[in-house]
Amino acid sequence: MADQQDPVFQIQRVYLKGVSLEQPNSPAILLEQESPTVDIQLGVSASPVGESIFEVTITATVQTKIKDKTVFLLEATQAGIFEIRNLPPEQMGQVMGIACPQIVYPYLRGNVADLIQRGGFPPVHLSEINFQAMFEQQQQQQAAAAQAAPAAVTQ
């Protein structure tokens, strides 16, 4: 029988939380011969939804343009619900910032490529993400901001 204090990490569910695909300049833009530029933005967030239950979301925004006109804009949010308990507080950030996004992200990648292709375009494949490096960079940025904030207040 498992000890009540043993760490618990379980996936409860992975789901597509929201999606939007817009083609504001179709059909005229589809006749353009010029190759579009592609801009991809990603965001990760985590929030508690119950006792020891957390939702981790990854949002991707993919926008393609020809000159100043949008070819398509896709926004997709993939989420996962995780049960996480009996972990030391210093490990929670890493689990929700690294382990959970690594589980959710492949689903987002597949959905984004599929949705763009179903919209009539060649699929855009999101590249692999090193969530550990992303998490460490965010931690460094937060530490730098925290050090700068007291200096700004005292001046």
C-alpha positions in Angstrom: 0.0 0.0 0.0 1.3 3.4 -0.9 2.4 5.7 1.8 0.2 8.9 2.1 3.4 11.0 1.8 4.7 9.4 -1.4 4.9 11.8 -4.3 2.1 11.6 -6.8 2.2 12.8 -10.5 -0.6 11.6 -12.7 -2.1 12.8 -15.9 -5.8 13.2 -15.6 -6.6 14.5 -19.1 -5.1 16.2 -22.1 -7.5 18.2 -24.2 -7.8 21.0 -26.8 -9.1 23.9 -24.8 -9.6 26.4 -27.6 -8.9 27.0 -31.2 -9.4 29.7 -33.8 -8.4 29.8 -37.4 -9.1 33.0 -39.4 -8.5 33.7 -43.1 -9.5 37.4 -43.2 -8.2 38.1 -46.7 -9.4 34.9 -48.5 -9.9 34.2 -51.3 -7.9 37.0 -52.9 -4.7 36.4 -50.8 -4.7 32.7 -51.9 -4.0 33.8 -55.4 -0.7 35.6 -54.4 2.5 34.0 -55.7 4.7 35.5 -53.0 5.8 33.2 -50.1 4.3 34.3 -46.8 6.3 35.1 -43.6 5.4 33.0 -40.6 5.4 34.2 -37.0 5.0 31.7 -34.1 4.5 32.7 -30.5 4.2 30.2 -27.6 3.0 30.7 -24.0 2.9 28.4 -21.0 0.8 28.8 -17.9 -0.3 26.8 -14.9 -3.0 27.2 -12.4 -4.6 25.2 -9.6 -8.1 23.9 -10.2 -8.6 21.9 -7.1 -6.7 20.3 -4.2 -3.5 18.9 -5.7 -5.1 19.3 -9.2 -3.5 21.7 -11.7 -4.2 22.7 -15.3 -1.2 23.5 -17.5 -1.8 25.2 -20.8 0.3 25.9 -23.8 -1.0 28.5 -26.3 0.4 28.8 -29.8 -0.3 31.7 -32.1 0.7 31.2 -35.8 0.3 34.1 -38.1 1.3 34.1 -41.8 1.4 37.3 -43.8 2.2 38.4 -47.4 3.4 42.0 -47.2 1.1 43.5 -44.6 -1.9 41.2 -45.2 -2.7 38.2 -43.1 -3.0 34.9 -44.9 -4.1 33.1 -41.8 -4.1 33.5 -38.1 -4.3 30.4 -35.9 -4.6 30.4 -32.1 -4.7 27.1 -30.3 -4.6 26.3 -26.6 -3.8 22.7 -25.5 -4.3 21.9 -21.9 -3.5 19.1 -19.4 -5.0 18.4 -16.0 -2.5 16.8 -13.6 -2.7 15.5 -10.1 0.5 16.6 -8.3 0.9 16.0 -4.5 3.5 15.5 -1.8 6.2 17.2 -3.8 8.6 19.7 -2.1 7.5 23.3 -3.0 10.9 23.9 -4.8 10.1 21.1 -7.2 6.5 22.2 -8.1 7.7 25.0 -10.4 9.9 22.6 -12.4 7.2 19.9 -12.7 4.6 22.4 -13.9 7.1 24.4 -16.0 9.0 21.5 -17.6 7.4 18.0 -17.1 3.8 19.0 -17.7 4.4 21.1 -20.9 6.6 18.2 -22.3 3.5 16.0 -22.0 1.0 18.5 -23.5 3.2 20.0 -26.3 3.1 17.0 -28.7 -0.7 17.2 -28.8 -0.5 20.9 -29.6 2.0 20.3 -32.4 -0.2 17.7 -34.0 -3.4 19.8 -33.7 -1.7 22.9 -35.1 -0.3 21.1 -38.1 -3.7 19.3 -38.7 -5.8 22.5 -38.4 -3.6 24.5 -40.7 -3.7 21.7 -43.3 -7.5 21.4 -43.0 -7.7 25.1 -43.6 -6.2 24.5 -47.0 -2.5 25.4 -46.4 0.6 23.3 -46.1 1.1 22.3 -42.5 3.2 24.4 -40.2 5.2 22.2 -37.9 6.1 23.7 -34.6 9.6 22.9 -33.7 10.7 20.9 -30.7 10.9 23.0 -27.5 13.4 22.5 -24.7 11.1 23.3 -21.8 13.9 23.0 -19.3 15.9 25.8 -21.0 12.7 27.9 -21.4 11.9 27.4 -17.7 15.5 28.3 -16.6 15.4 31.5 -18.8 12.1 32.6 -17.3 13.6 32.0 -13.8 16.6 34.1 -14.7 14.4 36.9 -16.1 12.2 36.9 -13.0 15.3 37.0 -10.7 16.7 39.9 -12.7 13.3 41.8 -12.6 13.1 41.2 -8.8 16.6 42.6 -8.3 15.8 45.6 -10.5 12.4 46.4 -8.8 13.7 47.4 -5.3 16.3 49.6 -7.0 13.7 51.4 -9.0 11.5 51.9 -5.9 14.2 53.4 -3.8 15.4 56.0 -6.4 
